[in-house]
């Protein structure tokens, strides 16, 4: 018998089962493709620097080689020429500078996704699957493809430069980018993938599942409009378990049909077990004497409706660890918050292995519509993320967060929920 052990599949986020990267995931993180104009400008800057490094060769060595090629001097004359030593030195300078330039460009792009030209134009190269550094092998393959395209003068380089405009996924990836599984992104208008903190927060925000909405339930509160009929009224019971008087929407006791049918004229029905009050009989009229008009009874005042205060809303914070914290009053959050810094606020300590939280990071206060976040001058700052857009909090200034928003405290994330 052969036992098979399921091994966890090492597949990065944003990649389907076939290993293809999802452009929608990268767009949700905030990554923006590099524009065609700045891509070309970065390439031209790198070529210009390369050409400048060739000047010692062209100025000090090439003229002497041209004399040898045209027959003006012999090989013996070349070696004994007064400018031979200078020509060798100038050629050595060009070779050394060119080699150092290539190594620096290779290492920078493999580890940080940039060259000198990309650094000036605000572009970065990343691996299209992992959205991280491309690696030395991918950078070398991409450079070899660009170099081989230059074998065909003008046309080969033009095809490479124009190929990003024909990307079927509209991500601006050229032929050399697709062969090396690389992608150029714009860090001026979008997220910088080499900013580890922002990238980690963006991944958590996109990966977080939305909180399911709770169905609306009928309110038990007394309606604020006079005469309005409530959607739901509890059973007519008191704490002792005895049925009370069933009251109508106007607040008066409502008599049942059976009670109304059995009640005698002039008798007011009462609850079972209580004495039945009777009305005094009318006086007998005396002949020849005009009966005095009976006094008109004053109507009994209607009982005022009982006012039940509406329940105040309660908000909570659902952290990225699954912990939910109720916010019923001012809440002081941090690694070790100091209660003396905010009298009246309840301190709440959060575990933070990355130490991105300050000791006293922020104070959260419940409002009628959610929470107010006030940063306490923390090192890594606070922010509110709403619909994928992050708004940074200014120290000491309140920032509103509604239900469904995500509050960022350093590297920790917490969603505002209704309890």
C-alpha positions in Angstrom: 0.0 0.0 0.0 1.3 3.5 -0.9 0.5 6.2 1.5 0.1 9.7 0.0 0.6 12.7 2.2 -1.0 16.0 1.1 1.7 18.7 0.9 0.6 22.3 1.3 0.9 24.0 -2.1 3.3 26.9 -2.1 1.2 29.3 -4.2 1.4 33.1 -3.5 -1.7 35.2 -3.1 -3.2 36.5 -6.4 -2.3 33.4 -8.4 -4.9 31.0 -9.7 -4.6 27.2 -9.7 -2.9 27.2 -13.1 -0.2 29.5 -11.8 -1.3 32.6 -13.7 -1.2 35.9 -11.9 -4.5 37.8 -11.5 -4.3 41.4 -12.7 -7.4 42.3 -10.5 -5.5 41.3 -7.3 -2.6 43.5 -8.2 -4.9 46.4 -8.9 -6.7 45.9 -5.6 -3.4 46.2 -3.8 -2.8 49.5 -5.5 -0.1 48.6 -8.0 -0.1 50.7 -11.2 1.6 49.7 -14.4 4.5 51.8 -15.6 3.5 54.3 -18.3 5.0 53.8 -21.8 6.7 57.3 -21.9 8.6 56.9 -18.6 9.6 53.3 -19.5 11.3 54.7 -22.7 12.9 57.5 -20.8 14.4 55.1 -18.2 15.8 53.0 -21.0 17.3 56.0 -22.7 18.9 57.3 -19.5 20.6 53.9 -18.9 21.9 53.9 -22.5 23.1 57.5 -22.1 25.1 56.6 -19.0 26.5 53.6 -20.8 27.6 55.8 -23.7 29.3 58.3 -21.4 31.4 55.4 -19.9 32.7 54.6 -23.5 34.2 58.1 -24.0 37.7 57.2 -22.7 37.8 54.3 -25.3 36.6 56.5 -28.1 38.8 59.5 -27.4 42.1 57.8 -26.3 42.1 54.3 -28.0 39.9 54.3 -31.2 42.0 57.0 -33.1 45.1 54.9 -32.8 43.2 51.8 -33.8 41.9 53.6 -36.9 45.5 54.4 -38.0 46.4 50.7 -37.7 43.2 49.7 -39.6 44.0 52.2 -42.5 47.6 51.1 -42.7 49.0 54.5 -41.5 51.1 52.6 -39.0 52.2 49.0 -38.7 51.7 46.7 -35.7 55.3 47.4 -34.7 54.6 51.1 -35.0 51.5 50.8 -32.9 53.3 49.2 -30.0 56.1 51.8 -30.2 53.7 54.7 -30.8 54.1 57.5 -28.1 50.3 57.3 -27.4 50.2 53.5 -27.1 50.4 53.5 -23.3 47.7 56.2 -23.0 45.5 54.3 -25.4 45.8 51.1 -23.2 45.0 53.1 -20.0 42.0 54.7 -21.6 40.7 51.4 -22.8 41.2 49.8 -19.4 39.2 52.7 -17.8 36.3 52.1 -20.1 36.3 48.4 -19.5 36.5 48.7 -15.7 33.8 51.4 -15.6 31.5 49.4 -17.9 31.9 46.2 -16.0 31.2 48.0 -12.7 28.1 49.7 -14.2 26.7 46.4 -15.4 27.2 44.7 -12.1 25.7 47.5 -10.1 22.7 47.7 -12.5 22.3 43.9 -12.3 22.4 43.7 -8.5 20.1 46.7 -8.0 17.5 45.4 -10.3 17.6 41.9 -8.9 17.3 43.0 -5.3 15.5 46.4 -5.4 13.9 46.3 -8.9 15.6 49.5 -10.1 18.3 50.8 -12.4 19.7 54.3 -12.4 17.1 55.2 -15.1 14.2 53.6 -13.3 15.2 55.3 -10.1 15.0 58.7 -11.7 11.7 58.0 -13.4 10.0 56.4 -10.4 9.7 52.8 -11.8 10.3 49.4 -10.2 10.7 45.9 -11.6 9.0 43.0 -9.7 8.2 39.3 -10.3 4.7 39.2 -11.8 3.7 36.2 -9.7 5.0 37.0 -6.3 5.0 40.8 -6.6 8.4 40.8 -5.0 12.0 41.2 -6.2 12.5 39.6 -9.6 15.8 37.8 -8.9 19.2 37.7 -10.6 18.3 35.0 -13.2 15.2 36.9 -14.4 17.1 40.1 -14.7 19.9 38.4 -16.7 17.5 36.8 -19.1 15.7 40.1 -19.7 19.0 41.9 -20.4 20.1 39.2 -22.8 16.8 39.4 -24.8 17.2 43.2 -25.0 20.9 42.8 -26.1 20.1 40.2 -28.8 17.3 42.5 -30.1 20.0 45.2 -30.6 21.8 43.0 -33.1 19.2 44.1 -35.7 20.0 47.9 -35.8 17.1 50.2 -35.0 14.3 47.7 -35.8 15.1 45.2 -33.0 15.3 47.9 -30.3 12.2 49.6 -31.7 10.2 46.3 -31.4 11.3 45.8 -27.8 10.4 49.4 -26.9 7.0 49.1 -28.6 6.0 45.6 -27.4 4.5 46.8 -24.0 1.7 48.5 -25.9 0.6 45.1 -27.3 0.2 43.3 -24.0 -3.1 41.3 -24.1 -3.6 41.8 -20.3 -3.1 45.6 -20.7 -0.4 45.6 -17.9 2.3 47.1 -20.1 4.5 44.0 -20.2 6.9 43.7 -23.2 8.2 40.6 -24.9 11.3 40.7 -22.7 9.2 41.2 -19.5 6.9 38.2 -20.3 9.8 36.0 -21.1 11.5 36.8 -17.7 8.1 36.9 -15.8 8.7 40.5 -14.8 6.5 43.6 -14.5 7.3 47.3 -14.3 5.2 49.3 -11.9 4.8 53.0 -11.2 5.5 53.9 -7.6 4.7 57.6 -8.0 1.0 57.0 -8.7 0.6 53.6 -7.0 1.9 51.4 -4.2 5.6 50.8 -3.9 6.0 47.0 -3.7 9.4 47.3 -1.9 7.8 49.2 1.0 7.3 46.0 3.1 5.1 47.7 5.7 2.6 49.2 3.2 2.6 46.0 1.1 1.9 43.8 4.1 -1.0 46.1 5.1 -2.4 46.1 1.6 -2.3 42.3 1.4 -4.1 42.0 4.7 -6.7 44.5 3.6 -7.5 42.7 0.4 -7.5 39.3 2.1 -9.8 40.3 4.9 -13.3 38.9 4.5 -16.2 41.4 4.8 -18.4 41.2 7.9 -21.9 39.8 7.0 -24.7 42.2 7.6 -27.1 41.3 10.3 -30.8 41.2 9.4 -32.9 44.1 10.8 -35.1 43.2 13.7 -38.2 45.0 14.9 -37.5 47.6 17.5 -39.0 47.2 21.0 -38.8 50.9 21.7 -41.9 53.1 21.9 -42.4 54.9 18.6 -41.4 58.6 18.6 -44.4 59.7 16.5 -47.7 60.0 18.5 -50.3 57.5 17.4 -47.8 55.4 15.4 -48.4 51.7 15.7 -45.3 49.7 16.6 -44.2 46.9 14.4 -44.0 44.5 17.3 -45.3 44.5 20.9 -44.4 41.8 23.5 -46.9 39.7 25.3 -49.0 41.3 28.0 -47.2 39.8 31.0 -45.8 41.3 34.1 -42.9 40.1 36.1 -45.1 38.0 38.4 -46.5 36.1 35.4 -50.1 37.4 35.6 -51.8 38.6 32.5 -52.2 42.4 32.5 -54.7 44.5 30.7 -54.3 44.4 26.9 -54.0 48.0 25.7 -54.7 49.3 22.2 -52.5 51.6 20.2 -54.1 54.6 21.8 -53.0 53.4 25.3 -56.5 52.7 26.6 -57.6 49.3 27.9 -59.2 47.3 25.1 -62.2 45.1 26.1 -62.6 41.8 24.5 -65.8 40.8 22.7 -66.8 38.2 25.3 -66.4 40.7 28.1 -68.4 43.4 26.2 -71.3 40.9 25.6 -71.5 39.7 29.2 -71.2 43.1 30.8 -74.5 44.6 32.2 -75.6 48.1 31.3 -74.0 50.6 33.6 -71.4 48.2 34.8 -67.7 48.7 34.0 -65.9 45.4 33.4 -62.7 44.9 35.4 -60.0 42.3 35.6 -61.0 38.9 37.0 -60.7 38.7 40.8 -61.2 42.4 41.4 -64.4 44.1 42.8 -66.8 45.3 40.2 -67.7 49.0 40.8 -71.3 49.9 40.1 -72.8 53.2 39.1 -75.3 54.8 41.6 -79.0 54.8 40.4 -80.5 58.0 39.0 -82.8 60.0 41.4 -86.7 59.6 41.0 -88.3 62.7 39.6 -90.8 64.6 41.9 -94.1 65.7 40.3 -94.3 69.5 39.7 -90.7 70.1 40.4 -88.3 70.5 37.5 -85.5 68.1 37.8 -82.1 69.6 38.1 -79.7 68.9 35.3 -77.4 66.1 36.1 -73.8 67.2 36.3 -71.7 66.3 33.3 -68.9 63.9 34.4 -65.5 65.0 33.5 -63.6 62.7 31.2 -60.9 60.7 32.8 -57.4 61.9 31.7 -55.7 59.5 29.3 -52.7 57.8 30.7 -49.4 59.1 29.2 -47.7 56.5 27.0 -44.7 54.9 28.7 -41.5 56.1 27.1 -38.8 53.5 26.8 -35.4 54.9 26.0 -34.0 53.6 22.7 -30.9 51.3 23.2 -27.7 53.1 22.5 -25.6 51.6 19.7 -22.5 49.5 20.7 -19.5 49.3 18.4 -16.6 46.9 18.5 -13.2 46.3 16.9 -12.5 42.9 15.2 -8.7 42.6 15.0 -6.8 40.6 12.3 -6.2 37.9 15.0 -9.9 37.3 15.3 -10.2 39.0 18.7 -13.2 41.3 19.1 -13.0 44.2 21.6 -16.2 46.2 22.6 -15.8 49.9 22.6 -18.4 51.3 25.1 -16.3 54.3 26.0 -13.0 55.9 25.3 -10.5 53.1 24.7 -6.7 53.7 24.9 -4.8 51.2 22.7 -1.1 50.4 22.6 1.5 47.9 23.6 1.5 49.2 27.2 -0.8 52.2 27.3 -0.4 54.8 30.1 -3.8 55.6 31.7 -2.4 58.8 33.1 -2.1 60.2 29.5 -5.8 60.0 28.9 -7.9 60.2 32.2 -11.3 58.6 31.8 -10.2 56.2 29.0 -10.0 52.5 29.5 -6.5 51.2 28.6 -6.3 48.1 26.4 -3.0 46.3 25.8 -2.5 44.6 22.4 0.1 42.0 21.7 2.4 43.0 18.8 5.3 40.8 17.9 6.5 43.2 15.1 6.5 46.1 17.7 4.8 48.4 15.1 2.5 49.6 17.9 3.7 52.4 20.2 3.2 52.0 23.9 0.4 54.5 23.9 -0.7 54.4 20.2 -4.2 55.8 19.8 -7.5 56.6 21.6 -10.8 55.4 20.1 -14.1 57.0 21.2 -17.6 55.7 20.2 -20.0 58.1 18.4 -23.5 57.8 17.0 -22.2 56.5 13.7 -19.1 54.6 14.6 -15.7 55.5 16.2 -13.4 58.4 16.3 -9.6 57.6 16.0 -7.1 60.1 17.6 -3.5 59.1 17.0 -1.3 59.8 20.1 1.8 60.7 18.2 2.7 57.1 17.4 5.8 56.1 15.5 4.2 54.1 12.7 1.0 56.1 12.6 -2.7 55.3 12.4 -5.2 55.4 9.4 -8.7 54.6 8.3 -9.2 52.4 5.2 -12.5 52.8 3.5 -13.3 51.1 0.2 -9.6 50.4 -0.4 -8.6 54.1 0.2 -6.4 54.8 3.2 -6.6 58.1 5.0 -3.8 58.7 7.4 -4.6 60.2 10.8 -2.9 63.4 12.0 -1.6 63.2 15.5 -4.1 64.8 17.9 -6.8 65.2 15.2 -10.0 63.0 15.3 -10.6 60.8 12.3 -14.1 59.2 11.8 -14.5 55.5 11.1 -17.9 54.0 10.3 -19.1 50.4 10.5 -17.3 48.3 7.9 -14.2 50.6 7.8 -10.8 49.2 8.7 -8.6 51.0 11.3 -4.8 50.6 10.9 -2.7 50.9 14.0 0.9 50.4 13.0 0.8 47.0 11.3 -2.3 45.8 13.1 -5.7 46.0 11.4 -9.1 46.2 13.1 -12.5 46.4 11.4 -15.3 48.5 13.0 -18.3 46.2 13.7 -21.7 46.7 15.3 -22.3 44.5 18.4 
